[in-house]
Amino acid sequence: MPEQAPERVAWDHVELTVGEVAARSGVAVSALHFYERRGLIASRRTSGNQRRYRRDVLRRVSFIRVSQRVGIPLARIAEALGTLPADRAPNVRDWERLSKAWRTDLDARIEQLERLRDDLTDCIGCGCLSLSRCVLANPHDALGHDGPGPRRLLVDEPE
């Protein structure tokens, strides 16, 4: 049986049910409930105790998903979303400000991933001396003085 396309959400619906938000955003209902418990999104309750989300929650959910995909922790996502206006949908300037603030962090992650890609086959950078190349790359475990873990592959987290 062919897969049925999800029911389209009318563009003029000001408020959406949790099922409509899930269908439109591609995020499971359980994830939406989790985001709400963490304060990342908000809903109001109807007299029948059903959740209703403002349509702009779709932008927030998309922002959360993309941010998570590039490795931004939920706590930092929550901080960023907390700076957005509650009385209107975020605009282009809002998103530019948030993405600019994360650029340094993302650049550091990219640098770490590139180093991992380039160095992984030669050395895991830990000072273990278990690979023949380690004796040349880390004589006398010099990297051990810099701290624990894979020192050449770790990038310090921005504060």
TIRO-2110 file (N, C-alpha, C; in Angstrom, 1 decimal):
// TIRO-2110
0.8, -1.2, 0.0, N, 1, A
0.0, 0.0, 0.0, CA, 1, A
0.9, 1.2, 0.0, C, 1, A
0.6, 2.2, -0.9, N, 2, A
1.5, 3.4, -0.9, CA, 2, A
1.3, 4.3, 0.3, C, 2, A
2.5, 4.9, 0.7, N, 3, A
2.5, 5.7, 1.9, CA, 3, A
1.6, 7.0, 1.7, C, 3, A
0.7, 7.3, 2.6, N, 4, A
-0.2, 8.4, 2.5, CA, 4, A
0.5, 9.7, 3.0, C, 4, A
0.4, 10.7, 2.2, N, 5, A
0.9, 12.0, 2.5, CA, 5, A
0.2, 12.5, 3.7, C, 5, A
0.9, 13.2, 4.6, N, 6, A
0.3, 13.8, 5.8, CA, 6, A
-0.7, 14.9, 5.4, C, 6, A
-1.8, 15.0, 6.2, N, 7, A
-2.8, 16.0, 5.9, CA, 7, A
-2.2, 17.4, 6.0, C, 7, A
-2.4, 18.2, 5.0, N, 8, A
-1.8, 19.5, 5.0, CA, 8, A
-2.5, 20.4, 6.1, C, 8, A
-1.8, 21.2, 6.7, N, 9, A
-2.3, 22.2, 7.7, CA, 9, A
-2.7, 23.5, 6.9, C, 9, A
-3.9, 23.9, 7.1, N, 10, A
-4.3, 25.1, 6.4, CA, 10, A
-3.4, 26.3, 6.8, C, 10, A
-3.0, 27.1, 5.8, N, 11, A
-2.1, 28.2, 6.0, CA, 11, A
-2.7, 29.2, 6.9, C, 11, A
-4.0, 29.3, 7.0, N, 12, A
-4.6, 30.4, 7.8, CA, 12, A
-5.0, 30.0, 9.2, C, 12, A
-4.6, 28.8, 9.6, N, 13, A
-4.8, 28.4, 11.0, CA, 13, A
-3.9, 29.2, 11.9, C, 13, A
-4.4, 30.0, 12.8, N, 14, A
-3.6, 30.8, 13.7, CA, 14, A
-3.0, 29.9, 14.8, C, 14, A
-3.8, 28.9, 15.3, N, 15, A
-3.4, 28.0, 16.3, CA, 15, A
-3.4, 26.6, 15.7, C, 15, A
-2.5, 25.7, 16.1, N, 16, A
-2.4, 24.4, 15.6, CA, 16, A
-2.4, 23.4, 16.8, C, 16, A
-3.0, 22.2, 16.5, N, 17, A
-3.0, 21.1, 17.5, CA, 17, A
-1.6, 20.5, 17.5, C, 17, A
-1.3, 19.8, 18.5, N, 18, A
0.0, 19.1, 18.6, CA, 18, A
0.2, 18.2, 17.4, C, 18, A
-0.8, 17.5, 17.0, N, 19, A
-0.7, 16.6, 15.8, CA, 19, A
-0.4, 17.4, 14.6, C, 19, A
-1.0, 18.6, 14.4, N, 20, A
-0.7, 19.4, 13.2, CA, 20, A
0.7, 19.9, 13.2, C, 20, A
1.2, 20.3, 14.4, N, 21, A
2.6, 20.8, 14.5, CA, 21, A
3.5, 19.6, 14.2, C, 21, A
3.2, 18.4, 14.7, N, 22, A
4.1, 17.3, 14.5, CA, 22, A
4.1, 16.9, 13.0, C, 22, A
2.9, 17.0, 12.3, N, 23, A
2.8, 16.6, 10.9, CA, 23, A
3.6, 17.7, 10.1, C, 23, A
3.4, 18.9, 10.4, N, 24, A
4.1, 20.0, 9.6, CA, 24, A
5.6, 20.1, 9.8, C, 24, A
6.0, 19.8, 11.1, N, 25, A
7.4, 20.0, 11.4, CA, 25, A
8.2, 18.7, 11.2, C, 25, A
7.6, 17.6, 11.2, N, 26, A
8.3, 16.3, 11.1, CA, 26, A
8.9, 15.9, 12.4, C, 26, A
8.4, 16.4, 13.5, N, 27, A
8.9, 16.1, 14.8, CA, 27, A
7.8, 15.3, 15.5, C, 27, A
8.2, 14.3, 16.2, N, 28, A
7.2, 13.4, 16.9, CA, 28, A
6.5, 14.2, 18.0, C, 28, A
5.3, 13.8, 18.3, N, 29, A
4.5, 14.5, 19.3, CA, 29, A
5.3, 14.4, 20.7, C, 29, A
5.9, 13.3, 20.9, N, 30, A
6.6, 13.1, 22.2, CA, 30, A
7.8, 14.1, 22.3, C, 30, A
8.4, 14.4, 21.2, N, 31, A
9.5, 15.4, 21.1, CA, 31, A
9.0, 16.8, 21.4, C, 31, A
7.8, 17.1, 20.8, N, 32, A
7.1, 18.4, 21.1, CA, 32, A
6.8, 18.6, 22.6, C, 32, A
6.3, 17.5, 23.2, N, 33, A
6.0, 17.6, 24.6, CA, 33, A
7.3, 17.8, 25.4, C, 33, A
8.4, 17.1, 25.0, N, 34, A
9.7, 17.3, 25.6, CA, 34, A
10.2, 18.7, 25.5, C, 34, A
10.1, 19.3, 24.3, N, 35, A
10.5, 20.7, 24.0, CA, 35, A
9.7, 21.6, 24.9, C, 35, A
8.4, 21.3, 25.1, N, 36, A
7.6, 22.2, 25.9, CA, 36, A
8.0, 22.1, 27.4, C, 36, A
8.3, 20.9, 27.9, N, 37, A
8.7, 20.7, 29.3, CA, 37, A
10.0, 21.4, 29.5, C, 37, A
10.9, 21.5, 28.5, N, 38, A
12.2, 22.2, 28.6, CA, 38, A
12.1, 23.7, 28.4, C, 38, A
10.9, 24.2, 28.1, N, 39, A
10.7, 25.6, 27.9, CA, 39, A
11.1, 26.1, 26.6, C, 39, A
11.3, 25.3, 25.6, N, 40, A
11.8, 25.7, 24.3, CA, 40, A
10.6, 26.2, 23.4, C, 40, A
9.4, 25.6, 23.6, N, 41, A
8.2, 26.1, 23.0, CA, 41, A
7.1, 26.2, 24.0, C, 41, A
6.0, 26.8, 23.6, N, 42, A
4.9, 27.0, 24.6, CA, 42, A
3.6, 26.8, 23.9, C, 42, A
2.6, 26.3, 24.7, N, 43, A
1.2, 26.2, 24.1, CA, 43, A
0.3, 26.7, 25.2, C, 43, A
-0.9, 26.8, 24.7, N, 44, A
-2.0, 27.2, 25.7, CA, 44, A
-2.9, 26.0, 25.8, C, 44, A
-3.7, 25.9, 26.8, N, 45, A
-4.6, 24.7, 26.9, CA, 45, A
-6.1, 25.2, 26.7, C, 45, A
-6.8, 24.4, 25.9, N, 46, A
-8.2, 24.7, 25.7, CA, 46, A
-9.0, 24.3, 26.9, C, 46, A
-10.3, 24.6, 26.9, N, 47, A
-11.2, 24.2, 28.0, CA, 47, A
-11.2, 22.7, 28.2, C, 47, A
-10.9, 22.0, 27.1, N, 48, A
-10.9, 20.5, 27.1, CA, 48, A
-9.5, 20.0, 27.4, C, 48, A
-8.6, 20.9, 27.9, N, 49, A
-7.2, 20.6, 28.2, CA, 49, A
-6.3, 20.1, 27.1, C, 49, A
-6.7, 20.5, 25.9, N, 50, A
-5.9, 20.2, 24.7, CA, 50, A
-4.9, 21.3, 24.4, C, 50, A
-3.7, 20.9, 24.0, N, 51, A
-2.7, 21.9, 23.6, CA, 51, A
-3.0, 22.6, 22.3, C, 51, A
-2.8, 23.9, 22.3, N, 52, A
-2.9, 24.7, 21.0, CA, 52, A
-1.6, 25.5, 20.9, C, 52, A
-1.0, 25.5, 19.8, N, 53, A
0.3, 26.2, 19.6, CA, 53, A
0.0, 27.3, 18.6, C, 53, A
0.7, 28.5, 18.8, N, 54, A
0.6, 29.5, 17.8, CA, 54, A
1.4, 29.0, 16.6, C, 54, A
1.0, 29.5, 15.4, N, 55, A
1.7, 29.0, 14.2, CA, 55, A
3.2, 29.3, 14.2, C, 55, A
3.6, 30.4, 14.8, N, 56, A
5.1, 30.6, 14.8, CA, 56, A
5.9, 29.6, 15.5, C, 56, A
5.3, 28.7, 16.3, N, 57, A
6.0, 27.6, 16.9, CA, 57, A
6.7, 26.7, 15.9, C, 57, A
6.2, 26.7, 14.7, N, 58, A
6.9, 25.9, 13.6, CA, 58, A
8.3, 26.5, 13.3, C, 58, A
8.5, 27.8, 13.4, N, 59, A
9.8, 28.3, 13.2, CA, 59, A
10.7, 27.9, 14.3, C, 59, A
10.2, 28.0, 15.5, N, 60, A
11.0, 27.6, 16.7, CA, 60, A
11.4, 26.1, 16.6, C, 60, A
10.5, 25.3, 16.3, N, 61, A
10.8, 23.9, 16.2, CA, 61, A
11.8, 23.6, 15.1, C, 61, A
11.7, 24.3, 14.0, N, 62, A
12.7, 24.2, 12.9, CA, 62, A
14.1, 24.6, 13.4, C, 62, A
14.1, 25.7, 14.1, N, 63, A
15.3, 26.3, 14.6, CA, 63, A
15.9, 25.3, 15.6, C, 63, A
15.1, 24.7, 16.5, N, 64, A
15.6, 23.7, 17.4, CA, 64, A
16.3, 22.5, 16.7, C, 64, A
15.5, 22.0, 15.7, N, 65, A
16.0, 20.8, 15.0, CA, 65, A
17.4, 21.1, 14.2, C, 65, A
17.4, 22.3, 13.6, N, 66, A
18.7, 22.6, 12.9, CA, 66, A
19.8, 22.8, 13.8, C, 66, A
19.5, 23.5, 14.9, N, 67, A
20.5, 23.8, 16.0, CA, 67, A
21.1, 22.5, 16.5, C, 67, A
20.2, 21.5, 16.8, N, 68, A
20.6, 20.2, 17.4, CA, 68, A
21.4, 19.5, 16.3, C, 68, A
21.0, 19.6, 15.1, N, 69, A
21.7, 18.9, 14.0, CA, 69, A
23.2, 19.3, 13.9, C, 69, A
23.5, 20.6, 14.2, N, 70, A
24.9, 21.1, 14.1, CA, 70, A
25.6, 21.0, 15.5, C, 70, A
24.9, 20.4, 16.4, N, 71, A
25.5, 20.1, 17.7, CA, 71, A
25.4, 21.1, 18.8, C, 71, A
24.5, 22.0, 18.7, N, 72, A
24.2, 23.0, 19.7, CA, 72, A
23.5, 22.3, 20.9, C, 72, A
23.9, 22.3, 22.1, N, 73, A
23.2, 21.7, 23.2, CA, 73, A
21.9, 22.4, 23.5, C, 73, A
20.9, 21.6, 23.9, N, 74, A
19.6, 22.1, 24.2, CA, 74, A
19.6, 23.3, 25.2, C, 74, A
20.5, 23.3, 26.1, N, 75, A
20.6, 24.4, 27.1, CA, 75, A
20.9, 25.7, 26.4, C, 75, A
21.8, 25.6, 25.4, N, 76, A
22.2, 26.9, 24.7, CA, 76, A
21.0, 27.3, 23.7, C, 76, A
20.3, 26.3, 23.2, N, 77, A
19.2, 26.6, 22.3, CA, 77, A
18.1, 27.3, 23.2, C, 77, A
17.9, 26.8, 24.4, N, 78, A
16.9, 27.4, 25.2, CA, 78, A
17.3, 28.8, 25.6, C, 78, A
18.6, 29.1, 25.9, N, 79, A
19.0, 30.4, 26.2, CA, 79, A
18.8, 31.3, 25.0, C, 79, A
19.1, 30.9, 23.8, N, 80, A
18.9, 31.7, 22.6, CA, 80, A
17.4, 32.0, 22.3, C, 80, A
16.6, 30.9, 22.5, N, 81, A
15.1, 31.1, 22.3, CA, 81, A
14.6, 32.1, 23.3, C, 81, A
15.1, 32.1, 24.5, N, 82, A
14.7, 33.0, 25.6, CA, 82, A
14.9, 34.5, 25.2, C, 82, A
15.8, 34.7, 24.3, N, 83, A
16.1, 36.1, 23.9, CA, 83, A
15.1, 36.6, 22.8, C, 83, A
14.3, 35.7, 22.3, N, 84, A
13.4, 36.1, 21.2, CA, 84, A
12.1, 36.7, 21.8, C, 84, A
11.5, 37.6, 21.0, N, 85, A
10.2, 38.2, 21.5, CA, 85, A
9.1, 37.1, 21.6, C, 85, A
8.3, 37.3, 22.7, N, 86, A
7.2, 36.3, 22.9, CA, 86, A
5.9, 36.8, 22.2, C, 86, A
5.9, 38.1, 21.8, N, 87, A
4.6, 38.6, 21.3, CA, 87, A
4.6, 38.6, 19.7, C, 87, A
5.6, 38.1, 19.1, N, 88, A
5.6, 38.1, 17.6, CA, 88, A
6.5, 36.9, 17.1, C, 88, A
6.3, 36.6, 15.9, N, 89, A
7.1, 35.5, 15.3, CA, 89, A
8.5, 36.1, 15.1, C, 89, A
9.6, 35.3, 15.3, N, 90, A
10.9, 35.8, 15.1, CA, 90, A
11.1, 36.2, 13.6, C, 90, A
11.9, 37.2, 13.4, N, 91, A
12.1, 37.7, 12.0, CA, 91, A
13.5, 37.4, 11.6, C, 91, A
13.9, 37.8, 10.4, N, 92, A
15.2, 37.5, 9.9, CA, 92, A
16.3, 38.1, 10.8, C, 92, A
16.1, 39.3, 11.3, N, 93, A
17.2, 39.9, 12.1, CA, 93, A
17.4, 39.1, 13.4, C, 93, A
16.3, 38.6, 13.9, N, 94, A
16.4, 37.7, 15.1, CA, 94, A
17.2, 36.5, 14.9, C, 94, A
16.9, 35.8, 13.7, N, 95, A
17.7, 34.6, 13.4, CA, 95, A
19.1, 34.9, 13.1, C, 95, A
19.4, 36.1, 12.4, N, 96, A
20.8, 36.5, 12.1, CA, 96, A
21.6, 36.7, 13.4, C, 96, A
21.0, 37.4, 14.3, N, 97, A
21.6, 37.6, 15.6, CA, 97, A
22.0, 36.3, 16.3, C, 97, A
21.1, 35.4, 16.3, N, 98, A
21.3, 34.1, 17.0, CA, 98, A
22.4, 33.3, 16.3, C, 98, A
22.3, 33.2, 15.0, N, 99, A
23.3, 32.5, 14.2, CA, 99, A
24.7, 33.1, 14.3, C, 99, A
24.8, 34.4, 14.3, N, 100, A
26.0, 35.1, 14.5, CA, 100, A
26.7, 34.8, 15.8, C, 100, A
25.9, 34.7, 16.8, N, 101, A
26.4, 34.4, 18.2, CA, 101, A
27.0, 33.0, 18.2, C, 101, A
26.5, 32.1, 17.4, N, 102, A
27.0, 30.7, 17.4, CA, 102, A
28.1, 30.5, 16.4, C, 102, A
28.4, 31.4, 15.6, N, 103, A
29.4, 31.2, 14.6, CA, 103, A
30.8, 30.7, 15.1, C, 103, A
31.3, 31.4, 16.1, N, 104, A
32.5, 31.0, 16.7, CA, 104, A
32.5, 29.5, 17.2, C, 104, A
31.4, 29.2, 17.8, N, 105, A
31.3, 27.8, 18.3, CA, 105, A
31.2, 26.8, 17.1, C, 105, A
30.5, 27.1, 16.1, N, 106, A
30.4, 26.3, 15.0, CA, 106, A
31.7, 26.2, 14.2, C, 106, A
32.4, 27.3, 14.1, N, 107, A
33.8, 27.3, 13.5, CA, 107, A
34.7, 26.3, 14.2, C, 107, A
34.6, 26.4, 15.6, N, 108, A
35.5, 25.5, 16.4, CA, 108, A
35.1, 24.0, 16.2, C, 108, A
33.8, 23.7, 16.1, N, 109, A
33.3, 22.4, 15.8, CA, 109, A
33.8, 21.9, 14.5, C, 109, A
33.7, 22.8, 13.5, N, 110, A
34.2, 22.4, 12.1, CA, 110, A
35.7, 22.1, 12.1, C, 110, A
36.4, 22.9, 12.8, N, 111, A
37.9, 22.7, 12.9, CA, 111, A
38.2, 21.4, 13.6, C, 111, A
37.4, 21.1, 14.6, N, 112, A
37.6, 19.8, 15.3, CA, 112, A
37.3, 18.6, 14.4, C, 112, A
36.2, 18.7, 13.7, N, 113, A
35.8, 17.6, 12.8, CA, 113, A
36.8, 17.5, 11.6, C, 113, A
37.3, 18.6, 11.1, N, 114, A
38.3, 18.5, 10.0, CA, 114, A
39.6, 17.8, 10.6, C, 114, A
40.0, 18.2, 11.8, N, 115, A
41.2, 17.6, 12.4, CA, 115, A
41.0, 16.1, 12.6, C, 115, A
39.8, 15.7, 13.1, N, 116, A
39.4, 14.3, 13.3, CA, 116, A
39.5, 13.6, 12.0, C, 116, A
38.9, 14.1, 10.9, N, 117, A
38.9, 13.5, 9.6, CA, 117, A
40.3, 13.3, 9.1, C, 117, A
41.1, 14.3, 9.2, N, 118, A
42.5, 14.3, 8.7, CA, 118, A
43.4, 13.4, 9.5, C, 118, A
43.3, 13.4, 10.8, N, 119, A
44.2, 12.7, 11.6, CA, 119, A
43.8, 11.3, 12.1, C, 119, A
42.6, 11.0, 12.0, N, 120, A
42.1, 9.8, 12.6, CA, 120, A
42.8, 8.5, 12.2, C, 120, A
43.1, 8.4, 10.9, N, 121, A
43.8, 7.2, 10.4, CA, 121, A
45.2, 7.0, 10.9, C, 121, A
45.9, 8.2, 11.2, N, 122, A
47.2, 8.1, 11.7, CA, 122, A
47.4, 8.0, 13.2, C, 122, A
46.5, 8.7, 13.9, N, 123, A
46.7, 8.8, 15.3, CA, 123, A
45.5, 9.3, 16.0, C, 123, A
45.1, 8.7, 17.1, N, 124, A
43.9, 9.2, 17.8, CA, 124, A
44.3, 10.3, 18.8, C, 124, A
45.5, 10.7, 18.8, N, 125, A
45.9, 11.9, 19.6, CA, 125, A
45.9, 11.8, 21.1, C, 125, A
45.9, 10.6, 21.6, N, 126, A
45.7, 10.5, 23.1, CA, 126, A
47.0, 10.3, 23.8, C, 126, A
48.1, 10.0, 23.2, N, 127, A
49.3, 9.8, 23.9, CA, 127, A
49.5, 8.4, 24.4, C, 127, A
48.7, 7.5, 23.8, N, 128, A
48.7, 6.1, 24.3, CA, 128, A
49.9, 5.3, 23.9, C, 128, A
50.7, 5.8, 23.0, N, 129, A
51.9, 5.1, 22.5, CA, 129, A
51.7, 3.7, 22.0, C, 129, A
50.4, 3.4, 21.7, N, 130, A
50.1, 2.0, 21.2, CA, 130, A
50.2, 1.9, 19.7, C, 130, A
50.3, 3.0, 19.0, N, 131, A
50.4, 3.0, 17.5, CA, 131, A
51.8, 3.3, 17.2, C, 131, A
52.4, 2.7, 16.1, N, 132, A
53.8, 2.9, 15.8, CA, 132, A
54.1, 4.4, 15.6, C, 132, A
53.1, 5.2, 15.0, N, 133, A
53.3, 6.6, 14.8, CA, 133, A
53.4, 7.4, 16.0, C, 133, A
52.8, 6.9, 17.1, N, 134, A
52.7, 7.7, 18.4, CA, 134, A
54.1, 8.0, 18.9, C, 134, A
55.0, 7.1, 18.8, N, 135, A
56.4, 7.4, 19.3, CA, 135, A
57.0, 8.6, 18.6, C, 135, A
56.7, 8.8, 17.3, N, 136, A
57.2, 9.9, 16.6, CA, 136, A
56.4, 11.2, 16.9, C, 136, A
55.0, 11.1, 17.0, N, 137, A
54.2, 12.2, 17.1, CA, 137, A
54.1, 12.7, 18.6, C, 137, A
54.3, 11.8, 19.5, N, 138, A
54.2, 12.2, 20.9, CA, 138, A
55.3, 11.5, 21.7, C, 138, A
56.6, 11.9, 21.5, N, 139, A
57.6, 11.3, 22.2, CA, 139, A
57.5, 11.6, 23.7, C, 139, A
57.8, 10.5, 24.5, N, 140, A
57.8, 10.6, 26.0, CA, 140, A
56.5, 11.1, 26.5, C, 140, A
55.4, 10.9, 25.8, N, 141, A
54.0, 11.3, 26.2, CA, 141, A
54.0, 12.8, 26.6, C, 141, A
54.5, 13.6, 25.7, N, 142, A
54.5, 15.0, 25.9, CA, 142, A
53.1, 15.6, 26.0, C, 142, A
52.2, 15.0, 25.3, N, 143, A
50.8, 15.5, 25.3, CA, 143, A
50.1, 15.3, 26.6, C, 143, A
50.6, 14.3, 27.4, N, 144, A
50.0, 14.0, 28.7, CA, 144, A
50.1, 15.2, 29.6, C, 144, A
51.1, 16.1, 29.4, N, 145, A
51.2, 17.3, 30.2, CA, 145, A
50.1, 18.4, 29.9, C, 145, A
49.5, 18.2, 28.7, N, 146, A
48.4, 19.2, 28.4, CA, 146, A
47.1, 18.8, 28.9, C, 146, A
47.0, 17.6, 29.5, N, 147, A
45.7, 17.2, 30.1, CA, 147, A
45.3, 15.8, 29.6, C, 147, A
44.2, 15.3, 30.1, N, 148, A
43.7, 14.0, 29.7, CA, 148, A
43.0, 14.0, 28.3, C, 148, A
42.9, 12.8, 27.7, N, 149, A
42.1, 12.6, 26.5, CA, 149, A
42.9, 12.9, 25.3, C, 149, A
42.2, 12.8, 24.1, N, 150, A
42.9, 13.0, 22.8, CA, 150, A
43.2, 14.4, 22.6, C, 150, A
44.3, 14.9, 23.1, N, 151, A
44.7, 16.3, 23.1, CA, 151, A
44.8, 16.9, 21.7, C, 151, A
45.2, 16.2, 20.7, N, 152, A
45.4, 16.8, 19.4, CA, 152, A
44.0, 16.9, 18.7, C, 152, A
43.0, 16.1, 19.1, N, 153, A
41.8, 16.2, 18.4, CA, 153, A
40.7, 17.0, 19.2, C, 153, A
41.0, 17.3, 20.4, N, 154, A
40.0, 18.1, 21.2, CA, 154, A
40.2, 19.5, 20.9, C, 154, A
39.1, 20.2, 20.9, N, 155, A
39.1, 21.7, 20.8, CA, 155, A
38.4, 22.2, 22.0, C, 155, A
39.0, 23.1, 22.7, N, 156, A
38.4, 23.6, 23.9, CA, 156, A
37.0, 24.3, 23.6, C, 156, A
36.0, 24.0, 24.4, N, 157, A
34.7, 24.6, 24.3, CA, 157, A
34.8, 26.1, 24.5, C, 157, A
34.2, 26.9, 23.7, N, 158, A
34.1, 28.3, 24.0, CA, 158, A
33.3, 28.6, 25.2, C, 158, A
33.7, 29.6, 26.0, N, 159, A
33.0, 29.9, 27.2, CA, 159, A
31.9, 30.9, 27.0, C, 159, A
END
